[in-house]
Amino acid sequence: MASETNQSKNVCVIGAGPSGLLAARELRKEGHKVVVLEQNHDIGGQWLYDPNVQEEDPLGRDPWLKVHSSIYESLRFMSPREIMGSTDFPFLVKKGRDTRRFPSHTEFLLYLKDFCEWFKLSEMIKLNTKVHYVGPLNYGVPSEDLKWVVRSKENKSEEEVEQVFDAVVVATGHFSNPRLPCIQGMDTWKKKKK
């Protein structure tokens, strides 16, 4: 619970991938009220594979992709499962699933769903909600009690929602777009994958 010196805060976590889920769980454990905003239709962040990523923008030049993952179908972990889980919720082998020590991305997504279910995080997650703006409530006005404005919009809504929070955790990851080398003439190369 929130300590006597720290009051319970109203916190927004942006992103329901591994970092966002862990942050939300820890914040709630400390007694804070937490809302998680996730732009996709399910939790997982980077680990929510969608085969349609290539149809959107294969080089990741469009910052507003509908599919925001760079996971590919045959991707497997390069780290063993033993170090990928939470200390209080290990990434264990489950019967009927991928038992390899270096499992597929699908197995890790299932682990994240198990984590979410075990810690009852679903009730605080708002899916299909994209954040468009985060900023201080009274920009330029000195204050002891800084608040944050978060503007978001549900995928099927035209209305933008504005909420005020005591704190914001940005857990959107950094693997949304492929990182490309700077190669002279790359922008004029016309060859396409068959």
N, C-alpha and C positions, 0 to 999 in steps of 0.2 A: 504494500500500500504506500501511497505518497507519504513521505515523512512529515513530521509536524512542522518543520521549517519550510517545506515545499508544498504548496497547495496543489491540489489536483488541477491539471491543465487540460485544455481542449486542444488536441493535437491532430493535425492532418498528416498522413503518410501518403506520399505520391508514389504509386507503384506497388504491385502485389507480387513481385518476384521474391527470391530468397531474402534479400536484404530488407525489403519492405515488410515481409511477413515476420521476420525476426524482430525488427524494430517495433512493429505493432504489438507483438506478444510481450516484449520487455516493457514497453510503455504502459500497457494495460496492467501488467504485473505490479508496476510501481503505483498504480491507482489512478492513472490518467484516462480521460475519455478520448478514445481514438476512432478516427474515421480514415479508412484506406480508400483512395481513389485509384482505380485501375482502368486504363483506356481499352483494354481488350475484353473479350467475352468470358474469360476465365483467368484464374490465377496462374502464376508461373513466370511471368515476364519473359525473359530471353528463352526460357525452357519450354514455352508454349509453341511448339512447332506448327507451322502452317505451310503446306507445300506450295501455296500460291505466291510466295514472296517474289519469285522470279517474274511473275506477271506484272507486278507493280513497277519496280525500278531496280533492275539487277545490280546497278552500281551504287545505289543508295544516295543518289543526288537530290532526290525529293525529300525535304525534311518532314513532310506530312504524309508519310506512307500509311496505308490502311493495315499493312502487315509490317510489324516493327522488329522482327527477329532475323538474325542472320544464322540461325541454326539450320543445318542441312540434314536430310533424311538419315544418312548412315552415320551421323556423328556419335562417337563414344567418348567417354571421359578419358582424360590423360592423367587424372589423379585417381587413386584408389578410393572406393566408396567409404572406407574407414575415416577419411579426413574430410569428407564432404557433408556430413551430417552435423546437427547440433549436438553439443555435449550431453544435453538431457533428453535428446531424441535421436539416437544414432540411426544412420542410414543402413539398416540391416537388410539381409536377404529375406525376401518373403516368398512363401510357397506359391508356385505357379507364375512367378514373374522372372525377370532377367536376373540370374544368379551370378553373373560374371563380376569379378572384382572391379573391372573397368566397364561399367554398364552403359547402356544407351541413354540418350537424352530423355527418352520416354520414361525410363525407370526413375530418373530424377524428378520428373514432373509428378509421377505417382507418389514419390516420397513427399514432395511439397504439399500435395493434396492430403496425404495422411497426416502431415504436420498440422495443416490448417484444421482438419477435422479433430485431431487429438486435443488441440488447444482452443477449440471452438472460436476460430477467428472469422469464420464466414459471416457472422452477424454484423461485423464492423466493416466489411468490404463492399464497396459500391462499384460494380463492374460496368463496363461500357460507358465509362465517364472519363473524358479527356480534359486535363487541366490546360487552360489557355493563358492563365496569368497568376503569378504569385508576387506580392509586394507588400511593403509596410502599409499599415492602415492609414497613418497620418504622416506621409513622407515629408521629411524636413522639419517636423515638429518634435522637439526633444520630449522624451517621455520615459518615465521609469518603468512603465508597463507596456512594452512594445507588443503590438498585435499585428497579425498578418492577414491580408485579404487573399483569398483563393477563389478564382473564377473558373468554373468548369461547366461542361455541357455534356449531357447524355447523348449517345450516338443518334438516337431517333428523335431527339428534341431540338427545336429551334431556339429554345430559351436557355440563356446562359444563367447559371446560378452563382451568386456571390455569397461566400461564407467567411466569417472572421474566426481566426484561431489564435491561440496563445503561442503556438510553435508549429513549424512545418518541417517534416523530414522528406528530403528529395531522394528517393530510392529508385530512380529511373534507369540506372545502369549506364554503361558506356559502350555496349556492343550492339546498339540498335542499327547502326549503319556500318557497312564494311569500310575498313581503312585501306585506302588505295595508295600505291606508291606514285610519286610524281615522275612520269616517264614522258619525255618529249615526244609529241605526236600522238599520245594516247587518246586525246579528244577527237582525233580525226580517223581513228582506226574503225573500219566498218565491219570487220568479221564478226559473225554472230555464232553462238553455240547452236548446234543442230539438234 
